Amino acid sequence: MRTNNSLTLEWKLEDDGRRGKRREEPTPQPKPNGKLPRVTRLMALAIKFDGMLREGVVTDYADLARLGLVTRARMTQVMNLLNLAPDIQEAILFLPARTRGREAIAERNLRPLTRIVSWERQRKTWRTLSVEG
């Protein structure tokens, strides 16, 4: 609340009945070892961006590209991950964290898979990719 050039703050403290009692701190959760694969993070971003498009937060891929500071072509590559069969998307989201070495599956290797219309053919190709990776 502002009155005359001075600033007044008001707040209400609620009594939770624990006055004088020590508040228990939440148990810290262990941090996972390793780092999520890049393709997992990109899949999650594609899902998030799709939600933003559906909700009208952004109007098109060009808006997303501007917000993400990437080219429209790169944004299309990321969003094409949504063309994958739902079970493949889920498998990508739950890839194990990487502690060292190379990524098991690179997004670049999934690009041809996103152009396959048949989910059955995608799944067949995915099996060969995930076995090799």
JOJODA-V662024 format. One record per residue. OMEGA is omega in whole degrees, -180 to 180 (NA if undefined). Layout:
omega = <OMEGA & OMEGA>
This chain:
omega = <-177 & 176 & 179 & -173 & 176 & -176 & 179 & 177 & 177 & 174 & -178 & 176 & 179 & 178 & -179 & 177 & -178 & -177 & 179 & 179 & 180 & 180 & 180 & 177 & 177 & 179 & -179 & 178 & 179 & 178 & 180 & 176 & 177 & -175 & 177 & 178 & -180 & -179 & 176 & 179 & 179 & 178 & 178 & 178 & -180 & 179 & 178 & -180 & 178 & 176 & 178 & 178 & -179 & -179 & 179 & 178 & 174 & -176 & -177 & -179 & 179 & 175 & 179 & -180 & 178 & 180 & -178 & -180 & 176 & 178 & 177 & 179 & 179 & 178 & 178 & 178 & 180 & -177 & 177 & 175 & 178 & 177 & 180 & 177 & -177 & -179 & 176 & 177 & 179 & 179 & 179 & -179 & -177 & 174 & -179 & 178 & -178 & 179 & 177 & 180 & -177 & 176 & 179 & -179 & 179 & 179 & 179 & 180 & 180 & -177 & 177 & 180 & -179 & 180 & 178 & -176 & -177 & 179 & 178 & 177 & 176 & -178 & 179 & 179 & 179 & 180 & 179 & 179 & -175 & 176 & 180 & -174 & NA>
